[in-house]
Amino acid sequence: MASKSSVFDMIGPIMIGPSSSHTAGVVRIARAAIRILGGQPDEAVITFYNSFARTYEGHGSDKAIIGGLLDMKTDDPRIKTSMDLAKEKGLNYSFKSIGNASVYHPNTIKLQLSRGKRKIEVIGESLGGGLINISTVDGFNADFSANAHTLIIKAADASGAIAFISSVIAQEKTNIATMSVSRKGKHDEACHVIEMDSGLQPITLEYLKSLPWIKELIYIPDIDM
């Protein structure tokens, strides 16, 4: 069944900048990434691919990605001066551009972020109208929109893991909108990405984190909040 479009999808978000793809979507990719990281990064290597590589400076995508890394919303007027504010906030960054990467969506950004000892790699796609897809997290397929409450669980590839996680979520009467699982190989580490219609209580998150076969749990509420 085809998904229904909302007025928001067609018009796009309130934003700073000339293009929803090149500004609002870029901000939202960065805001999703810092929630995966656990806060503002100390260091960021930002790679723009394909059409982004050719236009990121002229369309303000460079300012937008830094604004998002500083947790600015899409309508924050400070986005225009975000690159100056980054110095004050202790964010060191560098840009790269690759103009012909056929394996990637036309509007793709790779973020390699570090915060203290923690390092992550996130690849995101700006789909238009402010909509995004986080396609990979640390090399695992992710494919989530960041429009819903999202769980990212890295775990041992244990038998029954999917059913067990689903049953824990069901105890809170939380509906699972989408679930995907990718793994590096048979019986190797797996990454579960679960989008939910509503959030989970802290006690449920702590319970899941305590399970010995769960290596890492990341909870991302609605990034536009």
Secondary structure, 3 states (H helix, E strand, C coil): CCCCCCHHHHHCCCCCCCCHHHHHHHHHHHHHHHHHHCCCCCEEEEEEEEHHHHHCCCCCHHHHHHHHHCCCCCCCHHHHHHHHHHHHHCCEEEEEEECCCCCCCCEEEEEEEEECCEEEEEEEEEEECCEEEEEEECCEEEEECCCCEEEEEEECCCCCHHHHHHHHHHCCCCCEEEEEEEECCCCCCEEEEEEECCCCCHHHHHHHHHCCCEEEEEEECCCCC
